[in-house]
Structure formats: C-alpha cells, structure tokens
C-alpha cells in the first residue's frame, strides 16, 4: 500500500483516541523566563480544595506571541458570531 507523503509545508500529526478527546481545563497558570513560557493547564475540582495538573506546554517567547495573536483573532471571530463573552468575576 502506498503511503502518501505530506505536501510541502504540511506536517503529519499522530494522536491516539485519548489525545483526540482532549481534556477540560478551568485554570491556566503561566510562568516565563528569558527563554521560554510555561503554560500549566489545570482542572480545579468543584469543591475548590483540590486541583490536578493535566498538561504543561513550554514554548519560546516568539511562539507564545503567535499563540496570543491567534487566540485574540479567534476570540474576535467568536464574539462576532455569538456575541460578547461574559467574564466571570475573579476570585
């Protein structure tokens, strides 16, 4: 069986079923130093007394800025389609 090669500039990404399902995170803690940004995705349980680190992503400052820009663009499109997002009070 022929295995097709990805077109120039495309990357094949493999993921198992668990990874494809994703995980819900209700808290992100972000830390940085000169060389990198660390995003810790956490789930805080409903009782608020415990949490679990689900995933940690470490990216370069340049990539962090591209993520920030892409997230902003997607938030703008979301609000244009569905209306303003109401933010919960902090605390």
DSSP file (Angstrom, degrees, kcal/mol; ACC not computed):
  #  RESIDUE AA STRUCTURE BP1 BP2  ACC     N-H-->O    O-->H-N    N-H-->O    O-->H-N    TCO  KAPPA ALPHA  PHI   PSI    X-CA   Y-CA   Z-CA
    1    1 A X              0   0    0      0, 0.0     2,-0.3     0, 0.0     0, 0.0   0.000 360.0 360.0 360.0 130.6    0.0    0.0    0.0
    2    2 A X        -     0   0    0      1,-0.0     2,-0.6     0, 0.0     0, 0.0  -0.531 360.0-147.8 -72.2 132.4    1.3    3.4   -1.0
    3    3 A X        -     0   0    0     -2,-0.3     2,-0.2     0, 0.0    -1,-0.0  -0.914  19.7-130.6-101.8 121.0    1.8    5.8    1.9
    4    4 A X        -     0   0    0     -2,-0.6     2,-0.3     1,-0.1     3,-0.0  -0.449  14.2-132.6 -72.8 139.2    1.2    9.4    0.7
    5    5 A X        -     0   0    0     -2,-0.2     3,-0.1     1,-0.1    -1,-0.1  -0.706  29.8-105.0 -86.6 140.9    3.8   11.9    1.6
    6    6 A X        -     0   0    0     -2,-0.3     3,-0.1     1,-0.1    -1,-0.1  -0.348  41.8-101.3 -63.6 147.4    2.5   15.2    3.1
    7    7 A X    >   -     0   0    0      1,-0.2     3,-2.4     2,-0.1    -1,-0.1  -0.241  56.2 -72.1 -62.9 157.3    2.6   18.2    0.7
    8    8 A X  T 3  S+     0   0    0      1,-0.3    -1,-0.2    -3,-0.1     3,-0.1  -0.260 124.1  19.3 -52.6 131.3    5.4   20.7    1.1
    9    9 A X  T 3  S+     0   0    0      1,-0.3     2,-0.3    -3,-0.1    -1,-0.3   0.379 102.0 110.3  87.5  -4.3    4.9   22.7    4.3
   10   10 A X    <   -     0   0    0     -3,-2.4     2,-0.4    -4,-0.0    -1,-0.3  -0.802  51.5-156.3-104.8 148.4    2.4   20.2    5.8
   11   11 A X        -     0   0    0     -2,-0.3     2,-0.5    -3,-0.1    -4,-0.1  -0.981  14.6-132.4-123.5 132.6    3.2   18.0    8.9
   12   12 A X        -     0   0    0     -2,-0.4     2,-0.5    -6,-0.1    -6,-0.0  -0.722  23.8-162.4 -81.4 129.4    1.5   14.8    9.7
   13   13 A X        -     0   0    0     -2,-0.5     2,-0.4     2,-0.0    -2,-0.0  -0.961   1.3-156.2-116.7 128.0    0.4   14.7   13.3
   14   14 A X        +     0   0    0     -2,-0.5     2,-0.3     0, 0.0    -2,-0.0  -0.838  18.0 167.1-104.4 140.0   -0.4   11.4   15.0
   15   15 A X        -     0   0    0     -2,-0.4     2,-0.1     4,-0.0    -2,-0.0  -0.991  27.3-130.8-148.7 142.3   -2.6   11.2   18.1
   16   16 A X     >  -     0   0    0     -2,-0.3     4,-2.1     1,-0.1     5,-0.2  -0.355  40.7 -93.7 -85.5 175.9   -4.3    8.3   19.8
   17   17 A X  H  > S+     0   0    0      1,-0.2     4,-1.4     2,-0.2    -1,-0.1   0.873 123.7  53.5 -60.1 -40.4   -8.0    8.3   20.8
   18   18 A X  H  > S+     0   0    0      1,-0.2     4,-0.8     2,-0.2     3,-0.3   0.916 110.3  47.4 -62.1 -43.0   -7.4    9.7   24.3
   19   19 A X  H >4 S+     0   0    0      1,-0.2     3,-0.6     2,-0.2    -1,-0.2   0.872 108.5  55.2 -66.1 -36.6   -5.4   12.6   23.0
   20   20 A X  H 3< S+     0   0    0     -4,-2.1    -1,-0.2     1,-0.2    -2,-0.2   0.788 100.5  60.1 -67.7 -27.3   -8.1   13.4   20.4
   21   21 A X  H 3< S-     0   0    0     -4,-1.4    -1,-0.2    -3,-0.3    -2,-0.2   0.804  95.9-157.2 -70.0 -28.5  -10.7   13.6   23.1
   22   22 A X    <<  -     0   0    0     -4,-0.8     2,-0.3    -3,-0.6    -1,-0.1  -0.040  11.0 -99.6  74.0 175.5   -8.9   16.5   24.8
   23   23 A X        -     0   0    0     -4,-0.1     2,-0.5     2,-0.0    -1,-0.0  -0.992  23.8-119.5-136.8 143.8   -9.2   17.5   28.4
   24   24 A X        -     0   0    0     -2,-0.3     2,-0.4     2,-0.0    -2,-0.0  -0.707  29.3-172.9 -85.7 128.6  -11.2   20.3   30.1
   25   25 A X        -     0   0    0     -2,-0.5    18,-0.2    18,-0.1     3,-0.1  -0.980  17.5-178.5-121.7 133.0   -9.1   22.8   32.0
   26   26 A X  S    S+     0   0    0     16,-1.3     2,-0.3    -2,-0.4    17,-0.2   0.258  73.5  42.2-112.9  10.9  -10.7   25.6   34.1
   27   27 A X  E     -A   42   0A   0     15,-1.4    15,-3.0     2,-0.0     2,-0.4  -0.953  58.1-169.6-153.9 135.2   -7.4   27.2   35.1
   28   28 A X  E     -A   41   0A   0     -2,-0.3     2,-0.5    13,-0.2    13,-0.2  -0.994   7.4-162.3-125.0 125.8   -4.2   28.0   33.3
   29   29 A X  E     -A   40   0A   0     11,-2.4    11,-3.1    -2,-0.4     2,-0.5  -0.927  10.7-161.9-106.2 129.5   -1.1   29.2   35.2
   30   30 A X  E     +A   39   0A   0     -2,-0.5     2,-0.3     9,-0.2     9,-0.2  -0.941  12.5 173.5-118.7 130.6    1.5   30.9   33.1
   31   31 A X  E     -A   38   0A   0      7,-2.4     7,-3.2    -2,-0.5     2,-0.3  -0.918   6.9-175.1-128.0 154.9    5.2   31.4   34.0
   32   32 A X  E     +A   37   0A   0     -2,-0.3     2,-0.2     5,-0.2     5,-0.2  -0.992  13.8 178.5-149.0 157.6    8.0   32.8   32.0
   33   33 A X        -     0   0    0      3,-2.2     3,-0.2    -2,-0.3    28,-0.0  -0.752  57.9 -73.9-137.4-170.5   11.7   33.5   32.0
   34   34 A X  S    S+     0   0    0     -2,-0.2    27,-0.2     1,-0.2     3,-0.1   0.842 128.4  33.6 -57.7 -36.1   14.0   34.9   29.3
   35   35 A X  S    S+     0   0    0      1,-0.2    26,-0.4    25,-0.1     2,-0.3   0.669 120.2  14.1 -99.3 -20.0   14.0   31.8   27.1
   36   36 A X        -     0   0    0     24,-0.2    -3,-2.2    -3,-0.2     2,-0.4  -0.989  51.3-133.8-158.0 159.3   10.5   30.3   27.5
   37   37 A X  E     -AB  32  59A   0     22,-3.1    22,-2.6    -2,-0.3     2,-0.5  -0.952  21.3-155.5-113.6 138.2    6.9   30.5   28.6
   38   38 A X  E     -AB  31  58A   0     -7,-3.2    -7,-2.4    -2,-0.4     2,-0.6  -0.973   4.6-166.4-116.8 125.1    5.3   27.6   30.5
   39   39 A X  E     -AB  30  57A   0     18,-3.1    18,-2.6    -2,-0.5     2,-0.6  -0.948   4.2-164.3-111.9 114.1    1.5   27.1   30.4
   40   40 A X  E     -AB  29  56A   0    -11,-3.1   -11,-2.4    -2,-0.6     2,-0.6  -0.888   6.9-153.8-101.4 117.0    0.2   24.7   33.0
   41   41 A X  E     -AB  28  55A   0     14,-3.0    13,-3.0    -2,-0.6    14,-1.5  -0.815  21.9-180.0 -94.4 122.7   -3.3   23.5   32.3
   42   42 A X  E     -AB  27  53A   0    -15,-3.0   -15,-1.4    -2,-0.6   -16,-1.3  -0.887  26.3-145.4-126.5 148.2   -5.1   22.6   35.5
   43   43 A X  E     - B   0  52A   0      9,-2.4     9,-2.2    -2,-0.3     2,-0.6  -0.979  15.0-156.8-112.5 119.7   -8.6   21.3   36.5
   44   44 A X  E     - B   0  51A   0     -2,-0.5     7,-0.3     7,-0.2    -2,-0.0  -0.854  23.0-124.3 -93.3 124.6   -9.8   22.6   39.8
   45   45 A X    >   -     0   0    0      5,-2.3     3,-2.8    -2,-0.6     5,-0.2  -0.276  25.9-104.1 -68.0 154.7  -12.4   20.2   41.2
   46   46 A X  T 3  S+     0   0    0      1,-0.3    -1,-0.1     2,-0.1    -2,-0.0   0.772 119.9  62.2 -53.4 -30.0  -15.9   21.6   42.1
   47   47 A X  T 3  S-     0   0    0      1,-0.1    -1,-0.3     3,-0.1    -2,-0.1   0.659  99.4-139.5 -71.6 -12.4  -15.1   21.6   45.8
   48   48 A X  S <  S+     0   0    0     -3,-2.8    -2,-0.1     2,-0.2    -1,-0.1   0.442  79.6  97.7  72.8  -1.0  -12.3   24.1   45.1
   49   49 A X  S    S+     0   0    0      1,-0.1     2,-0.3    -5,-0.0    -1,-0.1   0.631  82.6  36.8 -94.5 -14.5  -10.0   22.4   47.5
   50   50 A X        -     0   0    0     -5,-0.2    -5,-2.3     2,-0.0     2,-0.3  -0.961  58.5-178.0-138.6 153.7   -8.1   20.3   45.0
   51   51 A X  E     -B   44   0A   0     -2,-0.3     2,-0.4    -7,-0.3    -7,-0.2  -0.944  14.5-142.8-143.3 166.0   -6.8   20.5   41.5
   52   52 A X  E     -B   43   0A   0     -9,-2.2    -9,-2.4    -2,-0.3     2,-0.5  -0.996  18.6-127.7-135.8 129.6   -4.9   18.3   39.0
   53   53 A X  E     +B   42   0A   0     -2,-0.4   -11,-0.2   -11,-0.2     3,-0.1  -0.649  28.9 177.7 -72.4 120.9   -2.3   19.3   36.5
   54   54 A X  E     -     0   0A   0    -13,-3.0     2,-0.3    -2,-0.5   -12,-0.2   0.830  59.1 -13.5 -93.8 -39.3   -3.5   18.0   33.2
   55   55 A X  E     -B   41   0A   0    -14,-1.5   -14,-3.0     2,-0.0     2,-0.4  -0.988  50.8-148.6-162.9 153.9   -0.8   19.2   30.8
   56   56 A X  E     -B   40   0A   0     -2,-0.3     2,-0.5   -16,-0.2   -16,-0.2  -0.997  11.1-166.7-132.8 129.2    2.1   21.5   30.6
   57   57 A X  E     -B   39   0A   0    -18,-2.6   -18,-3.1    -2,-0.4     2,-0.5  -0.968   1.9-165.0-117.8 129.7    3.2   23.3   27.4
   58   58 A X  E     +B   38   0A   0     -2,-0.5     2,-0.3   -20,-0.2   -20,-0.2  -0.965  19.0 168.5-116.1 122.2    6.6   25.0   27.2
   59   59 A X  E     -B   37   0A   0    -22,-2.6   -22,-3.1    -2,-0.5     2,-0.1  -0.886  36.2-100.6-133.2 160.3    7.1   27.4   24.2
   60   60 A X     >  -     0   0    0     -2,-0.3     4,-2.6   -24,-0.2   -24,-0.2  -0.355  39.8-108.4 -72.2 159.2    9.5   30.0   23.0
   61   61 A X  H  > S+     0   0    0    -26,-0.4     4,-2.0     1,-0.2     5,-0.1   0.891 120.9  52.7 -56.3 -39.6    8.6   33.7   23.5
   62   62 A X  H  > S+     0   0    0      1,-0.2     4,-1.8     2,-0.2    -1,-0.2   0.912 110.7  45.8 -63.1 -42.2    8.0   34.1   19.8
   63   63 A X  H  > S+     0   0    0      2,-0.2     4,-2.5     1,-0.2    -1,-0.2   0.880 108.9  56.3 -69.3 -36.8    5.7   31.1   19.7
   64   64 A X  H  X S+     0   0    0     -4,-2.6     4,-2.5     1,-0.2    -1,-0.2   0.901 107.4  49.7 -58.9 -40.3    3.9   32.5   22.8
   65   65 A X  H  X S+     0   0    0     -4,-2.0     4,-2.4     2,-0.2    -1,-0.2   0.889 109.6  50.3 -67.8 -38.4    3.2   35.7   21.0
   66   66 A X  H  X S+     0   0    0     -4,-1.8     4,-2.6     2,-0.2    -2,-0.2   0.889 111.1  49.4 -66.0 -38.2    1.9   33.8   17.9
   67   67 A X  H  X S+     0   0    0     -4,-2.5     4,-2.8     2,-0.2     5,-0.2   0.937 110.9  50.2 -62.6 -46.3   -0.5   31.8   20.2
   68   68 A X  H  X S+     0   0    0     -4,-2.5     4,-2.2     1,-0.2    -2,-0.2   0.908 113.0  45.8 -58.4 -45.0   -1.6   35.1   21.9
   69   69 A X  H  X S+     0   0    0     -4,-2.4     4,-2.4     2,-0.2    -1,-0.2   0.924 113.9  47.9 -66.1 -44.8   -2.3   36.7   18.5
   70   70 A X  H  X S+     0   0    0     -4,-2.6     4,-2.2     1,-0.2    -2,-0.2   0.889 111.9  50.1 -64.7 -39.2   -4.1   33.6   17.1
   71   71 A X  H  X S+     0   0    0     -4,-2.8     4,-2.5     2,-0.2    -1,-0.2   0.914 110.6  50.0 -65.1 -42.1   -6.2   33.3   20.3
   72   72 A X  H  X S+     0   0    0     -4,-2.2     4,-2.2    -5,-0.2    -2,-0.2   0.913 110.6  49.3 -61.2 -43.7   -7.2   37.0   20.0
   73   73 A X  H  X S+     0   0    0     -4,-2.4     4,-2.0     1,-0.2    -1,-0.2   0.904 112.9  47.4 -62.8 -41.3   -8.2   36.6   16.4
   74   74 A X  H  X S+     0   0    0     -4,-2.2     4,-2.5     2,-0.2    -2,-0.2   0.870 109.8  52.5 -69.9 -36.5  -10.3   33.6   17.3
   75   75 A X  H  X S+     0   0    0     -4,-2.5     4,-2.7     2,-0.2     5,-0.2   0.910 108.9  51.1 -63.3 -41.4  -12.0   35.4   20.2
   76   76 A X  H  X S+     0   0    0     -4,-2.2     4,-1.9     2,-0.2    -2,-0.2   0.922 112.1  46.0 -61.1 -44.2  -12.9   38.3   17.9
   77   77 A X  H  X S+     0   0    0     -4,-2.0     4,-1.7     2,-0.2    -2,-0.2   0.897 112.0  51.8 -65.0 -40.5  -14.4   35.9   15.4
   78   78 A X  H  X S+     0   0    0     -4,-2.5     4,-3.3     1,-0.2     5,-0.4   0.942 111.7  45.8 -60.4 -48.9  -16.3   34.0   18.1
   79   79 A X  H  X S+     0   0    0     -4,-2.7     4,-1.8     1,-0.2    -1,-0.2   0.832 109.3  55.5 -67.3 -31.7  -17.7   37.2   19.5
   80   80 A X  H  < S+     0   0    0     -4,-1.9    -1,-0.2    -5,-0.2    -2,-0.2   0.863 117.9  35.5 -65.6 -34.4  -18.7   38.4   16.1
   81   81 A X  H  < S+     0   0    0     -4,-1.7    -2,-0.2    -3,-0.2    -1,-0.2   0.874 135.1  19.7 -85.8 -40.6  -20.7   35.2   15.6
   82   82 A X  H  < S-     0   0    0     -4,-3.3    -3,-0.2     1,-0.3    -2,-0.2   0.483 107.0-108.7-114.0  -5.6  -22.1   34.6   19.1
   83   83 A X     <  -     0   0    0     -4,-1.8    -1,-0.3    -5,-0.4    -2,-0.1  -0.257  59.8 -26.5  97.0 170.7  -21.9   37.9   20.9
   84   84 A X        -     0   0    0      1,-0.1     2,-0.5    -2,-0.1    -8,-0.0  -0.213  62.2-121.1 -60.4 143.1  -19.7   39.2   23.7
   85   85 A X        -     0   0    0    -10,-0.1     2,-0.5     1,-0.0    -1,-0.1  -0.737  22.4-136.8 -84.2 127.4  -18.2   36.7   26.1
   86   86 A X        -     0   0    0     -2,-0.5     2,-0.4     1,-0.0    -1,-0.0  -0.761  17.4-142.1 -87.0 125.1  -19.3   37.4   29.7
   87   87 A X        -     0   0    0     -2,-0.5     2,-0.1     1,-0.0     3,-0.1  -0.696  12.0-125.7 -89.3 137.4  -16.4   37.1   32.1
   88   88 A X        -     0   0    0     -2,-0.4    -1,-0.0     1,-0.1     2,-0.0  -0.490  39.1 -94.0 -73.2 149.3  -16.9   35.6   35.5
   89   89 A X        -     0   0    0     -2,-0.1     2,-0.1     1,-0.1    -1,-0.1  -0.367  44.8-112.0 -63.3 144.5  -15.7   37.7   38.4
   90   90 A X              0   0    0      1,-0.2    -1,-0.1    -3,-0.1    -3,-0.0  -0.434 360.0 360.0 -75.7 150.5  -12.2   36.9   39.6
   91   91 A X              0   0    0     -2,-0.1    -1,-0.2     0, 0.0    -2,-0.1   0.419 360.0 360.0 122.2 360.0  -11.7   35.3   42.9
